[in-house]
Amino acid sequence: MELQILLILLIAFIILGPERMMDMAVEIGKLMRKLRLMWDDLKMQAYIESTNRKAIEEETREIEKEMKELEEEIKEEEEDERDRSRTGGNASNRTSEGIKGEDN
């Protein structure tokens, strides 16, 4: 691999000459710098998206947990209300019957 690179550089040096070879090296250096910056930006964006996804998933789990707790509370309150209405309804019927019975 290294031998191949040296051979390519030697052929380029012969074809381009020393001045153009230096210009070409500068341009290749600029291109490599741009590629490295683009790669770093891509990695940073992937990291940010991963972090955001994890945060959203955690928030979703917390919200689902709270919703289940609220649903359970609502069911308990509905059952309590039904029990109270049954008990309270029977007591009010007895009370009104007792009052009617006293009137007679």
C-alpha positions in Angstrom: 0.0 0.0 0.0 2.7 2.5 1.0 4.7 1.5 -2.1 1.7 2.3 -4.3 1.3 5.7 -2.7 4.9 6.5 -3.2 4.7 5.4 -6.9 1.7 7.6 -7.5 3.4 10.6 -5.9 6.5 10.0 -8.0 4.5 9.8 -11.2 2.6 13.0 -10.2 5.8 14.8 -9.5 7.2 13.8 -12.9 4.0 14.9 -14.7 3.2 18.0 -12.7 6.6 19.3 -11.9 7.7 20.6 -8.5 5.7 23.9 -8.5 2.4 22.4 -9.5 3.0 19.5 -7.2 3.2 21.9 -4.2 0.1 23.7 -5.3 -1.6 20.3 -5.7 -0.5 19.3 -2.1 -1.9 22.5 -0.7 -5.2 21.9 -2.5 -5.3 18.3 -1.2 -4.6 19.6 2.3 -7.5 22.0 2.1 -9.8 19.3 0.8 -8.7 16.9 3.6 -9.4 19.7 6.2 -12.9 20.3 4.7 -13.6 16.5 4.7 -12.5 16.2 8.4 -14.7 19.2 9.4 -17.7 17.7 7.6 -17.1 14.3 9.2 -16.8 15.9 12.7 -20.0 17.9 12.1 -21.8 14.7 11.0 -20.6 12.8 14.1 -21.8 15.8 16.3 -25.2 15.8 14.6 -25.5 12.0 15.1 -24.6 12.4 18.8 -27.1 15.2 19.3 -29.9 13.3 17.6 -29.1 10.2 19.7 -29.1 12.3 22.9 -32.4 14.0 21.9 -34.0 10.6 21.0 -33.0 9.2 24.4 -34.4 12.3 26.2 -37.7 12.0 24.2 -38.0 8.3 25.0 -37.5 9.0 28.7 -40.1 11.8 28.7 -42.5 9.5 26.9 -42.0 6.7 29.5 -42.6 9.2 32.3 -45.8 10.6 30.6 -47.1 7.0 30.0 -46.5 6.2 33.7 -48.3 9.3 34.8 -51.2 8.5 32.5 -51.5 5.0 33.9 -51.5 6.4 37.5 -54.2 8.9 36.6 -56.3 6.2 34.9 -56.0 4.1 38.1 -57.0 7.1 40.3 -60.0 7.8 38.0 -61.1 4.2 38.2 -60.8 4.2 42.0 -62.7 7.4 42.3 -65.5 6.1 40.0 -65.7 3.0 42.1 -65.9 5.0 45.3 -68.5 7.2 43.8 -70.6 4.2 42.7 -70.2 2.7 46.2 -71.3 6.1 47.8 -74.2 6.4 45.5 -75.4 2.9 46.2 -75.0 3.4 50.0 -76.1 7.0 50.0 -79.1 6.2 47.7 -80.3 3.4 50.0 -79.9 5.6 53.1 -81.8 8.5 51.5 -84.6 6.1 50.5 -84.8 4.8 54.1 -84.8 8.3 55.4 -87.5 9.5 53.1 -89.6 6.3 53.9 -89.1 7.0 57.6 -90.3 10.5 57.2 -93.3 9.4 55.2 -94.0 6.7 57.8 -94.0 9.4 60.6 -96.5 11.5 58.7 -99.0 8.7 58.8 
